[in-house]
Amino acid sequence: PYETLDFEYAADHSSTVLINSYMIRKALIRKHYLSATVETWSAKHPSSSLATGVKRSEHFELDYAEFLDDALVEAFDLRESLERNEEKEDPAQRDWWILKPGMSDRGQGIRLFSTQDELQAIFDGWEADRPDSDAGEDEDEEVADAGDRDGSGDYITTSHLRHFVAQPPQYRREHCSSARHV
């Protein structure tokens, strides 16, 4: 298992020892860390296939839907794209973004959006679906787990996840011969 790998030994003997694992595991398994890892690698290796093949994602933190405007302050590319999309009547002409909660799994919480209103509606919907409870976070987590086990829902709690990644389209519509929008 990962925990038994001797990274110190491998670092001391780097010419003869290779480890088929990444030292900081969360950099690969959490979407917001993966985005930052790809961005860092791409900055150091601008001609690599990773740098040229993966567009920069926007990551942001959000505790509650009402603070979305504040969360997007530093997501410059995302905000510019959403503003351009607001001017386009035809949804097929917009750039569509993929929203991924940083710490969800099994595809939970993945959504498509092209405007800030659509993004706001996603977060508002998650908060509206959240059960009202005074019992605290433990009960909320039990409800979330129950929803996962029986496959009945896509229960997402914004305040529990906090970290989100917005991925731009990997290719533009004109580069795809049979582009379709979901």
HURAKA-V450661 format. One record per backbone hydrogen bond with DSSP energy under -1.0 kcal/mol. NH is the residue of the N-H (numbers start at 0). CO is the residue of the C=O. Records with the same first field share a line. If there is no record, write none. Layout:
# HURAKA-V450661
NH: CO, CO
This chain:
# HURAKA-V450661
3: 0
4: 1
6: 4
9: 5
10: 6
11: 7
12: 8
15: 12
16: 12
20: 18
26: 23
27: 24
28: 24
29: 25
30: 101
33: 29
34: 30
35: 31
36: 32
37: 33
38: 34
39: 35
40: 36
41: 37
42: 38
43: 39
44: 40
47: 44
51: 47
52: 48
53: 49
57: 165
59: 163
61: 161
66: 63
67: 64
70: 66
71: 67
72: 69
74: 71
75: 73
78: 74
79: 75
80: 76
81: 77
82: 78
83: 79
84: 80
85: 81
87: 84
92: 89
93: 90
96: 112
97: 166
98: 110
99: 164
101: 162
103: 100
107: 104
109: 106
110: 98
112: 96
118: 114
119: 115
120: 116
121: 117
122: 118
123: 119
124: 120
125: 121
126: 122
127: 123
128: 124
139: 135
140: 136
141: 137
142: 138
143: 139
144: 140
145: 141
146: 142
147: 143
148: 144
149: 145
152: 146
159: 156
160: 156
161: 157
162: 160
163: 59
164: 99
165: 57
166: 97
174: 171
175: 172
